[in-house]
Amino acid sequence: ARSTLTDVDVAEEVTNLTKNQILQDIGVSVLAQANMASQRALNLINN
């Protein structure tokens, strides 16, 4: 029984880790796109 509980906890934690890594990657991508958009706006203003 203890092994089953441990296995379930490990599987759940791996799932949570994967989900959080995906969310972090999405956040980084959104920030990068926002940064590029602001740079383009500045380039339009300066040119």
C-alpha positions in Angstrom: 0.0 0.0 0.0 2.8 2.4 0.8 4.5 1.8 -2.5 1.2 2.6 -4.3 0.9 5.9 -2.4 4.4 6.8 -3.2 4.0 5.9 -6.9 0.9 8.1 -7.1 2.6 11.0 -5.4 5.6 10.8 -7.8 3.3 10.7 -10.8 1.3 13.6 -9.5 4.5 15.6 -8.8 5.9 14.9 -12.2 2.7 16.1 -13.8 2.7 19.2 -11.7 6.4 19.9 -12.6 5.7 19.4 -16.3 2.6 21.7 -16.1 4.6 24.4 -14.3 7.5 24.2 -16.8 5.0 24.7 -19.7 3.4 27.6 -17.9 6.9 29.2 -17.3 7.8 28.7 -21.0 4.5 30.4 -22.0 5.3 33.3 -19.7 8.8 33.7 -21.2 7.4 33.6 -24.7 4.7 36.2 -23.9 7.3 38.5 -22.4 9.6 38.1 -25.3 6.8 39.0 -27.7 5.8 42.0 -25.7 9.4 43.2 -25.7 9.6 42.8 -29.5 6.4 44.7 -29.9 7.6 47.6 -27.8 10.9 47.6 -29.7 9.0 47.8 -33.0 6.9 50.7 -31.7 10.0 52.6 -30.7 11.6 51.9 -34.1 8.5 53.3 -35.8 8.6 56.4 -33.7 12.3 57.0 -34.2 12.2 56.4 -37.9 
